[in-house]
Amino acid sequence: MNIKTQEEIIQNKINHGFNTTDIAKEFCLLYREVAEAYEAY
C-alpha cells in the first residue's frame, strides 16, 4: 500500500486542476460523490 503525504496529495490535485483553496466547495463536492455512491447502493 502506497501512503501519500499531504504534499503529494495537494500536488496531485493541482496537477489535475482540482480546487485547493475553497474548503466549503471541497465538502460540497465530497457530499455529492457520497450521495451518488449511496444512490447506486
mmCIF entry with sequence, helices, sheets and N, C-alpha, C, O atoms, coordinates in Angstrom:
data_MODEL
# 
_entry.id   MODEL 
# 
_entity.id                         1 
_entity.type                       polymer 
_entity.pdbx_number_of_molecules   1 
# 
_entity_poly.entity_id                      1 
_entity_poly.type                           'polypeptide(L)' 
_entity_poly.nstd_linkage                   no 
_entity_poly.nstd_monomer                   no 
_entity_poly.pdbx_seq_one_letter_code       MNIKTQEEIIQNKINHGFNTTDIAKEFCLLYREVAEAYEAY 
_entity_poly.pdbx_seq_one_letter_code_can   MNIKTQEEIIQNKINHGFNTTDIAKEFCLLYREVAEAYEAY 
_entity_poly.pdbx_strand_id                 A 
# 
loop_
_entity_poly_seq.entity_id 
_entity_poly_seq.num 
_entity_poly_seq.mon_id 
_entity_poly_seq.hetero 
1 1  MET n 
1 2  ASN n 
1 3  ILE n 
1 4  LYS n 
1 5  THR n 
1 6  GLN n 
1 7  GLU n 
1 8  GLU n 
1 9  ILE n 
1 10 ILE n 
1 11 GLN n 
1 12 ASN n 
1 13 LYS n 
1 14 ILE n 
1 15 ASN n 
1 16 HIS n 
1 17 GLY n 
1 18 PHE n 
1 19 ASN n 
1 20 THR n 
1 21 THR n 
1 22 ASP n 
1 23 ILE n 
1 24 ALA n 
1 25 LYS n 
1 26 GLU n 
1 27 PHE n 
1 28 CYS n 
1 29 LEU n 
1 30 LEU n 
1 31 TYR n 
1 32 ARG n 
1 33 GLU n 
1 34 VAL n 
1 35 ALA n 
1 36 GLU n 
1 37 ALA n 
1 38 TYR n 
1 39 GLU n 
1 40 ALA n 
1 41 TYR n 
# 
_struct_asym.id          A 
_struct_asym.entity_id   1 
# 
loop_
_struct_conf.conf_type_id 
_struct_conf.id 
_struct_conf.pdbx_PDB_helix_id 
_struct_conf.beg_label_comp_id 
_struct_conf.beg_label_asym_id 
_struct_conf.beg_label_seq_id 
_struct_conf.pdbx_beg_PDB_ins_code 
_struct_conf.end_label_comp_id 
_struct_conf.end_label_asym_id 
_struct_conf.end_label_seq_id 
_struct_conf.pdbx_end_PDB_ins_code 
_struct_conf.beg_auth_comp_id 
_struct_conf.beg_auth_asym_id 
_struct_conf.beg_auth_seq_id 
_struct_conf.end_auth_comp_id 
_struct_conf.end_auth_asym_id 
_struct_conf.end_auth_seq_id 
_struct_conf.pdbx_PDB_helix_class 
_struct_conf.details 
_struct_conf.pdbx_PDB_helix_length 
HELX_P HELX_P1 AA1 GLN A 6  ? ASN A 15 ? GLN A 6  ASN A 15 1 ? 10 
HELX_P HELX_P2 AA2 ILE A 23 ? ALA A 40 ? ILE A 23 ALA A 40 1 ? 18 
# 
_struct_conf_type.id          HELX_P 
_struct_conf_type.criteria    ? 
_struct_conf_type.reference   ? 
# 
loop_
_atom_site.group_PDB 
_atom_site.id 
_atom_site.type_symbol 
_atom_site.label_atom_id 
_atom_site.label_alt_id 
_atom_site.label_comp_id 
_atom_site.label_asym_id 
_atom_site.label_entity_id 
_atom_site.label_seq_id 
_atom_site.pdbx_PDB_ins_code 
_atom_site.Cartn_x 
_atom_site.Cartn_y 
_atom_site.Cartn_z 
_atom_site.occupancy 
_atom_site.B_iso_or_equiv 
_atom_site.pdbx_formal_charge 
_atom_site.auth_seq_id 
_atom_site.auth_comp_id 
_atom_site.auth_asym_id 
_atom_site.auth_atom_id 
_atom_site.pdbx_PDB_model_num 
ATOM 1   N N  . MET A 1 1  ? 0.844   -1.180 0.000   1.00 0.00 ? 1  MET A N  1 
ATOM 2   C CA . MET A 1 1  ? 0.000   0.000  0.000   1.00 0.00 ? 1  MET A CA 1 
ATOM 3   C C  . MET A 1 1  ? 0.882   1.233  0.000   1.00 0.00 ? 1  MET A C  1 
ATOM 4   O O  . MET A 1 1  ? 1.799   1.360  0.812   1.00 0.00 ? 1  MET A O  1 
ATOM 5   N N  . ASN A 1 2  ? 0.595   2.133  -0.914  1.00 0.00 ? 2  ASN A N  1 
ATOM 6   C CA . ASN A 1 2  ? 1.381   3.351  -1.026  1.00 0.00 ? 2  ASN A CA 1 
ATOM 7   C C  . ASN A 1 2  ? 0.657   4.488  -0.305  1.00 0.00 ? 2  ASN A C  1 
ATOM 8   O O  . ASN A 1 2  ? -0.399  4.936  -0.751  1.00 0.00 ? 2  ASN A O  1 
ATOM 9   N N  . ILE A 1 3  ? 1.216   4.945  0.791   1.00 0.00 ? 3  ILE A N  1 
ATOM 10  C CA . ILE A 1 3  ? 0.621   6.045  1.554   1.00 0.00 ? 3  ILE A CA 1 
ATOM 11  C C  . ILE A 1 3  ? 1.268   7.346  1.092   1.00 0.00 ? 3  ILE A C  1 
ATOM 12  O O  . ILE A 1 3  ? 2.487   7.510  1.157   1.00 0.00 ? 3  ILE A O  1 
ATOM 13  N N  . LYS A 1 4  ? 0.431   8.264  0.625   1.00 0.00 ? 4  LYS A N  1 
ATOM 14  C CA . LYS A 1 4  ? 0.935   9.540  0.129   1.00 0.00 ? 4  LYS A CA 1 
ATOM 15  C C  . LYS A 1 4  ? 0.956   10.578 1.240   1.00 0.00 ? 4  LYS A C  1 
ATOM 16  O O  . LYS A 1 4  ? 0.138   10.552 2.160   1.00 0.00 ? 4  LYS A O  1 
ATOM 17  N N  . THR A 1 5  ? 1.905   11.482 1.129   1.00 0.00 ? 5  THR A N  1 
ATOM 18  C CA . THR A 1 5  ? 1.968   12.582 2.086   1.00 0.00 ? 5  THR A CA 1 
ATOM 19  C C  . THR A 1 5  ? 0.962   13.653 1.669   1.00 0.00 ? 5  THR A C  1 
ATOM 20  O O  . THR A 1 5  ? 0.486   13.664 0.534   1.00 0.00 ? 5  THR A O  1 
ATOM 21  N N  . GLN A 1 6  ? 0.655   14.527 2.575   1.00 0.00 ? 6  GLN A N  1 
ATOM 22  C CA . GLN A 1 6  ? -0.288  15.607 2.287   1.00 0.00 ? 6  GLN A CA 1 
ATOM 23  C C  . GLN A 1 6  ? 0.217   16.459 1.126   1.00 0.00 ? 6  GLN A C  1 
ATOM 24  O O  . GLN A 1 6  ? -0.580  16.901 0.298   1.00 0.00 ? 6  GLN A O  1 
ATOM 25  N N  . GLU A 1 7  ? 1.516   16.695 1.050   1.00 0.00 ? 7  GLU A N  1 
ATOM 26  C CA . GLU A 1 7  ? 2.076   17.498 -0.037  1.00 0.00 ? 7  GLU A CA 1 
ATOM 27  C C  . GLU A 1 7  ? 1.862   16.810 -1.384  1.00 0.00 ? 7  GLU A C  1 
ATOM 28  O O  . GLU A 1 7  ? 1.558   17.474 -2.376  1.00 0.00 ? 7  GLU A O  1 
ATOM 29  N N  . GLU A 1 8  ? 2.016   15.489 -1.428  1.00 0.00 ? 8  GLU A N  1 
ATOM 30  C CA . GLU A 1 8  ? 1.792   14.748 -2.674  1.00 0.00 ? 8  GLU A CA 1 
ATOM 31  C C  . GLU A 1 8  ? 0.334   14.809 -3.100  1.00 0.00 ? 8  GLU A C  1 
ATOM 32  O O  . GLU A 1 8  ? 0.026   14.918 -4.287  1.00 0.00 ? 8  GLU A O  1 
ATOM 33  N N  . ILE A 1 9  ? -0.550  14.738 -2.131  1.00 0.00 ? 9  ILE A N  1 
ATOM 34  C CA . ILE A 1 9  ? -1.983  14.798 -2.431  1.00 0.00 ? 9  ILE A CA 1 
ATOM 35  C C  . ILE A 1 9  ? -2.343  16.168 -2.999  1.00 0.00 ? 9  ILE A C  1 
ATOM 36  O O  . ILE A 1 9  ? -3.053  16.252 -4.001  1.00 0.00 ? 9  ILE A O  1 
ATOM 37  N N  . ILE A 1 10 ? -1.866  17.233 -2.378  1.00 0.00 ? 10 ILE A N  1 
ATOM 38  C CA . ILE A 1 10 ? -2.144  18.593 -2.865  1.00 0.00 ? 10 ILE A CA 1 
ATOM 39  C C  . ILE A 1 10 ? -1.567  18.772 -4.258  1.00 0.00 ? 10 ILE A C  1 
ATOM 40  O O  . ILE A 1 10 ? -2.226  19.342 -5.128  1.00 0.00 ? 10 ILE A O  1 
ATOM 41  N N  . GLN A 1 11 ? -0.347  18.295 -4.487  1.00 0.00 ? 11 GLN A N  1 
ATOM 42  C CA . GLN A 1 11 ? 0.275   18.438 -5.805  1.00 0.00 ? 11 GLN A CA 1 
ATOM 43  C C  . GLN A 1 11 ? -0.508  17.673 -6.856  1.00 0.00 ? 11 GLN A C  1 
ATOM 44  O O  . GLN A 1 11 ? -0.651  18.146 -7.983  1.00 0.00 ? 11 GLN A O  1 
ATOM 45  N N  . ASN A 1 12 ? -1.012  16.511 -6.511  1.00 0.00 ? 12 ASN A N  1 
ATOM 46  C CA . ASN A 1 12 ? -1.823  15.727 -7.440  1.00 0.00 ? 12 ASN A CA 1 
ATOM 47  C C  . ASN A 1 12 ? -3.099  16.486 -7.802  1.00 0.00 ? 12 ASN A C  1 
ATOM 48  O O  . ASN A 1 12 ? -3.509  16.496 -8.963  1.00 0.00 ? 12 ASN A O  1 
ATOM 49  N N  . LYS A 1 13 ? -3.725  17.121 -6.809  1.00 0.00 ? 13 LYS A N  1 
ATOM 50  C CA . LYS A 1 13 ? -4.932  17.909 -7.074  1.00 0.00 ? 13 LYS A CA 1 
ATOM 51  C C  . LYS A 1 13 ? -4.617  19.076 -8.001  1.00 0.00 ? 13 LYS A C  1 
ATOM 52  O O  . LYS A 1 13 ? -5.383  19.360 -8.922  1.00 0.00 ? 13 LYS A O  1 
ATOM 53  N N  . ILE A 1 14 ? -3.507  19.747 -7.769  1.00 0.00 ? 14 ILE A N  1 
ATOM 54  C CA . ILE A 1 14 ? -3.109  20.876 -8.617  1.00 0.00 ? 14 ILE A CA 1 
ATOM 55  C C  . ILE A 1 14 ? -2.843  20.388 -10.036 1.00 0.00 ? 14 ILE A C  1 
ATOM 56  O O  . ILE A 1 14 ? -3.262  21.026 -11.002 1.00 0.00 ? 14 ILE A O  1 
ATOM 57  N N  . ASN A 1 15 ? -2.149  19.260 -10.165 1.00 0.00 ? 15 ASN A N  1 
ATOM 58  C CA . ASN A 1 15 ? -1.833  18.710 -11.487 1.00 0.00 ? 15 ASN A CA 1 
ATOM 59  C C  . ASN A 1 15 ? -3.085  18.372 -12.287 1.00 0.00 ? 15 ASN A C  1 
ATOM 60  O O  . ASN A 1 15 ? -3.079  18.449 -13.516 1.00 0.00 ? 15 ASN A O  1 
ATOM 61  N N  . HIS A 1 16 ? -4.148  18.000 -11.599 1.00 0.00 ? 16 HIS A N  1 
ATOM 62  C CA . HIS A 1 16 ? -5.385  17.630 -12.280 1.00 0.00 ? 16 HIS A CA 1 
ATOM 63  C C  . HIS A 1 16 ? -6.420  18.751 -12.305 1.00 0.00 ? 16 HIS A C  1 
ATOM 64  O O  . HIS A 1 16 ? -7.556  18.531 -12.727 1.00 0.00 ? 16 HIS A O  1 
ATOM 65  N N  . GLY A 1 17 ? -6.047  19.940 -11.863 1.00 0.00 ? 17 GLY A N  1 
ATOM 66  C CA . GLY A 1 17 ? -6.925  21.102 -11.953 1.00 0.00 ? 17 GLY A CA 1 
ATOM 67  C C  . GLY A 1 17 ? -8.005  21.169 -10.900 1.00 0.00 ? 17 GLY A C  1 
ATOM 68  O O  . GLY A 1 17 ? -8.994  21.879 -11.082 1.00 0.00 ? 17 GLY A O  1 
ATOM 69  N N  . PHE A 1 18 ? -7.847  20.446 -9.796  1.00 0.00 ? 18 PHE A N  1 
ATOM 70  C CA . PHE A 1 18 ? -8.841  20.482 -8.739  1.00 0.00 ? 18 PHE A CA 1 
ATOM 71  C C  . PHE A 1 18 ? -8.629  21.690 -7.835  1.00 0.00 ? 18 PHE A C  1 
ATOM 72  O O  . PHE A 1 18 ? -7.528  22.233 -7.742  1.00 0.00 ? 18 PHE A O  1 
ATOM 73  N N  . ASN A 1 19 ? -9.703  22.096 -7.176  1.00 0.00 ? 19 ASN A N  1 
ATOM 74  C CA . ASN A 1 19 ? -9.672  23.202 -6.234  1.00 0.00 ? 19 ASN A CA 1 
ATOM 75  C C  . ASN A 1 19 ? -8.802  22.839 -5.025  1.00 0.00 ? 19 ASN A C  1 
ATOM 76  O O  . ASN A 1 19 ? -8.851  21.709 -4.539  1.00 0.00 ? 19 ASN A O  1 
ATOM 77  N N  . THR A 1 20 ? -8.017  23.788 -4.550  1.00 0.00 ? 20 THR A N  1 
ATOM 78  C CA . THR A 1 20 ? -7.204  23.543 -3.359  1.00 0.00 ? 20 THR A CA 1 
ATOM 79  C C  . THR A 1 20 ? -7.353  24.630 -2.307  1.00 0.00 ? 20 THR A C  1 
ATOM 80  O O  . THR A 1 20 ? -6.658  24.600 -1.291  1.00 0.00 ? 20 THR A O  1 
ATOM 81  N N  . THR A 1 21 ? -8.247  25.593 -2.530  1.00 0.00 ? 21 THR A N  1 
ATOM 82  C CA . THR A 1 21 ? -8.348  26.707 -1.592  1.00 0.00 ? 21 THR A CA 1 
ATOM 83  C C  . THR A 1 21 ? -9.711  26.862 -0.931  1.00 0.00 ? 21 THR A C  1 
ATOM 84  O O  . THR A 1 21 ? -9.800  27.423 0.161   1.00 0.00 ? 21 THR A O  1 
ATOM 85  N N  . ASP A 1 22 ? -10.770 26.381 -1.565  1.00 0.00 ? 22 ASP A N  1 
ATOM 86  C CA . ASP A 1 22 ? -12.125 26.585 -1.048  1.00 0.00 ? 22 ASP A CA 1 
ATOM 87  C C  . ASP A 1 22 ? -12.610 25.313 -0.346  1.00 0.00 ? 22 ASP A C  1 
ATOM 88  O O  . ASP A 1 22 ? -13.126 24.399 -0.989  1.00 0.00 ? 22 ASP A O  1 
ATOM 89  N N  . ILE A 1 23 ? -12.440 25.266 0.970   1.00 0.00 ? 23 ILE A N  1 
ATOM 90  C CA . ILE A 1 23 ? -12.770 24.064 1.738   1.00 0.00 ? 23 ILE A CA 1 
ATOM 91  C C  . ILE A 1 23 ? -14.272 23.770 1.685   1.00 0.00 ? 23 ILE A C  1 
ATOM 92  O O  . ILE A 1 23 ? -14.660 22.605 1.597   1.00 0.00 ? 23 ILE A O  1 
ATOM 93  N N  . ALA A 1 24 ? -15.111 24.781 1.735   1.00 0.00 ? 24 ALA A N  1 
ATOM 94  C CA . ALA A 1 24 ? -16.557 24.560 1.665   1.00 0.00 ? 24 ALA A CA 1 
ATOM 95  C C  . ALA A 1 24 ? -16.935 23.878 0.356   1.00 0.00 ? 24 ALA A C  1 
ATOM 96  O O  . ALA A 1 24 ? -17.761 22.965 0.344   1.00 0.00 ? 24 ALA A O  1 
ATOM 97  N N  . LYS A 1 25 ? -16.340 24.312 -0.730  1.00 0.00 ? 25 LYS A N  1 
ATOM 98  C CA . LYS A 1 25 ? -16.599 23.681 -2.031  1.00 0.00 ? 25 LYS A CA 1 
ATOM 99  C C  . LYS A 1 25 ? -16.129 22.236 -2.021  1.00 0.00 ? 25 LYS A C  1 
ATOM 100 O O  . LYS A 1 25 ? -16.799 21.364 -2.574  1.00 0.00 ? 25 LYS A O  1 
ATOM 101 N N  . GLU A 1 26 ? -14.984 21.971 -1.399  1.00 0.00 ? 26 GLU A N  1 
ATOM 102 C CA . GLU A 1 26 ? -14.469 20.603 -1.302  1.00 0.00 ? 26 GLU A CA 1 
ATOM 103 C C  . GLU A 1 26 ? -15.481 19.695 -0.604  1.00 0.00 ? 26 GLU A C  1 
ATOM 104 O O  . GLU A 1 26 ? -15.731 18.580 -1.061  1.00 0.00 ? 26 GLU A O  1 
ATOM 105 N N  . PHE A 1 27 ? -16.059 20.165 0.491   1.00 0.00 ? 27 PHE A N  1 
ATOM 106 C CA . PHE A 1 27 ? -17.040 19.361 1.221   1.00 0.00 ? 27 PHE A CA 1 
ATOM 107 C C  . PHE A 1 27 ? -18.311 19.149 0.403   1.00 0.00 ? 27 PHE A C  1 
ATOM 108 O O  . PHE A 1 27 ? -18.903 18.071 0.448   1.00 0.00 ? 27 PHE A O  1 
ATOM 109 N N  . CYS A 1 28 ? -18.729 20.164 -0.339  1.00 0.00 ? 28 CYS A N  1 
ATOM 110 C CA . CYS A 1 28 ? -19.907 20.017 -1.195  1.00 0.00 ? 28 CYS A CA 1 
ATOM 111 C C  . CYS A 1 28 ? -19.667 18.967 -2.274  1.00 0.00 ? 28 CYS A C  1 
ATOM 112 O O  . CYS A 1 28 ? -20.539 18.143 -2.548  1.00 0.00 ? 28 CYS A O  1 
ATOM 113 N N  . LEU A 1 29 ? -18.489 18.997 -2.885  1.00 0.00 ? 29 LEU A N  1 
ATOM 114 C CA . LEU A 1 29 ? -18.165 18.009 -3.910  1.00 0.00 ? 29 LEU A CA 1 
ATOM 115 C C  . LEU A 1 29 ? -18.078 16.609 -3.308  1.00 0.00 ? 29 LEU A C  1 
ATOM 116 O O  . LEU A 1 29 ? -18.541 15.639 -3.908  1.00 0.00 ? 29 LEU A O  1 
ATOM 117 N N  . LEU A 1 30 ? -17.485 16.513 -2.128  1.00 0.00 ? 30 LEU A N  1 
ATOM 118 C CA . LEU A 1 30 ? -17.402 15.221 -1.452  1.00 0.00 ? 30 LEU A CA 1 
ATOM 119 C C  . LEU A 1 30 ? -18.797 14.697 -1.129  1.00 0.00 ? 30 LEU A C  1 
ATOM 120 O O  . LEU A 1 30 ? -19.082 13.517 -1.332  1.00 0.00 ? 30 LEU A O  1 
ATOM 121 N N  . TYR A 1 31 ? -19.660 15.568 -0.630  1.00 0.00 ? 31 TYR A N  1 
ATOM 122 C CA . TYR A 1 31 ? -21.033 15.175 -0.303  1.00 0.00 ? 31 TYR A CA 1 
ATOM 123 C C  . TYR A 1 31 ? -21.743 14.634 -1.542  1.00 0.00 ? 31 TYR A C  1 
ATOM 124 O O  . TYR A 1 31 ? -22.437 13.619 -1.479  1.00 0.00 ? 31 TYR A O  1 
ATOM 125 N N  . ARG A 1 32 ? -21.562 15.322 -2.662  1.00 0.00 ? 32 ARG A N  1 
ATOM 126 C CA . ARG A 1 32 ? -22.208 14.904 -3.906  1.00 0.00 ? 32 ARG A CA 1 
ATOM 127 C C  . ARG A 1 32 ? -21.738 13.509 -4.322  1.00 0.00 ? 32 ARG A C  1 
ATOM 128 O O  . ARG A 1 32 ? -22.544 12.683 -4.750  1.00 0.00 ? 32 ARG A O  1 
ATOM 129 N N  . GLU A 1 33 ? -20.442 13.249 -4.197  1.00 0.00 ? 33 GLU A N  1 
ATOM 130 C CA . GLU A 1 33 ? -19.908 11.938 -4.559  1.00 0.00 ? 33 GLU A CA 1 
ATOM 131 C C  . GLU A 1 33 ? -20.448 10.842 -3.643  1.00 0.00 ? 33 GLU A C  1 
ATOM 132 O O  . GLU A 1 33 ? -20.791 9.753  -4.102  1.00 0.00 ? 33 GLU A O  1 
ATOM 133 N N  . VAL A 1 34 ? -20.522 11.138 -2.350  1.00 0.00 ? 34 VAL A N  1 
ATOM 134 C CA . VAL A 1 34 ? -21.037 10.155 -1.396  1.00 0.00 ? 34 VAL A CA 1 
ATOM 135 C C  . VAL A 1 34 ? -22.521 9.901  -1.666  1.00 0.00 ? 34 VAL A C  1 
ATOM 136 O O  . VAL A 1 34 ? -22.979 8.762  -1.581  1.00 0.00 ? 34 VAL A O  1 
ATOM 137 N N  . ALA A 1 35 ? -23.268 10.949 -1.987  1.00 0.00 ? 35 ALA A N  1 
ATOM 138 C CA . ALA A 1 35 ? -24.692 10.793 -2.289  1.00 0.00 ? 35 ALA A CA 1 
ATOM 139 C C  . ALA A 1 35 ? -24.898 9.924  -3.529  1.00 0.00 ? 35 ALA A C  1 
ATOM 140 O O  . ALA A 1 35 ? -25.808 9.095  -3.561  1.00 0.00 ? 35 ALA A O  1 
ATOM 141 N N  . GLU A 1 36 ? -24.063 10.107 -4.542  1.00 0.00 ? 36 GLU A N  1 
ATOM 142 C CA . GLU A 1 36 ? -24.158 9.287  -5.745  1.00 0.00 ? 36 GLU A CA 1 
ATOM 143 C C  . GLU A 1 36 ? -23.842 7.825  -5.424  1.00 0.00 ? 36 GLU A C  1 
ATOM 144 O O  . GLU A 1 36 ? -24.510 6.919  -5.922  1.00 0.00 ? 36 GLU A O  1 
ATOM 145 N N  . ALA A 1 37 ? -22.843 7.605  -4.608  1.00 0.00 ? 37 ALA A N  1 
ATOM 146 C CA . ALA A 1 37 ? -22.493 6.233  -4.218  1.00 0.00 ? 37 ALA A CA 1 
ATOM 147 C C  . ALA A 1 37 ? -23.637 5.596  -3.431  1.00 0.00 ? 37 ALA A C  1 
ATOM 148 O O  . ALA A 1 37 ? -23.946 4.420  -3.625  1.00 0.00 ? 37 ALA A O  1 
ATOM 149 N N  . TYR A 1 38 ? -24.261 6.365  -2.550  1.00 0.00 ? 38 TYR A N  1 
ATOM 150 C CA . TYR A 1 38 ? -25.382 5.854  -1.769  1.00 0.00 ? 38 TYR A CA 1 
ATOM 151 C C  . TYR A 1 38 ? -26.560 5.521  -2.678  1.00 0.00 ? 38 TYR A C  1 
ATOM 152 O O  . TYR A 1 38 ? -27.208 4.489  -2.503  1.00 0.00 ? 38 TYR A O  1 
ATOM 153 N N  . GLU A 1 39 ? -26.837 6.386  -3.643  1.00 0.00 ? 39 GLU A N  1 
ATOM 154 C CA . GLU A 1 39 ? -27.930 6.135  -4.590  1.00 0.00 ? 39 GLU A CA 1 
ATOM 155 C C  . GLU A 1 39 ? -27.684 4.849  -5.365  1.00 0.00 ? 39 GLU A C  1 
ATOM 156 O O  . GLU A 1 39 ? -28.603 4.057  -5.576  1.00 0.00 ? 39 GLU A O  1 
ATOM 157 N N  . ALA A 1 40 ? -26.459 4.647  -5.782  1.00 0.00 ? 40 ALA A N  1 
ATOM 158 C CA . ALA A 1 40 ? -26.123 3.443  -6.544  1.00 0.00 ? 40 ALA A CA 1 
ATOM 159 C C  . ALA A 1 40 ? -26.258 2.187  -5.684  1.00 0.00 ? 40 ALA A C  1 
ATOM 160 O O  . ALA A 1 40 ? -26.594 1.109  -6.174  1.00 0.00 ? 40 ALA A O  1 
ATOM 161 N N  . TYR A 1 41 ? -25.990 2.354  -4.399  1.00 0.00 ? 41 TYR A N  1 
ATOM 162 C CA . TYR A 1 41 ? -26.099 1.229  -3.458  1.00 0.00 ? 41 TYR A CA 1 
ATOM 163 C C  . TYR A 1 41 ? -27.530 0.833  -3.293  1.00 0.00 ? 41 TYR A C  1 
ATOM 164 O O  . TYR A 1 41 ? -27.832 -0.095 -2.542  1.00 0.00 ? 41 TYR A O  1 
# 
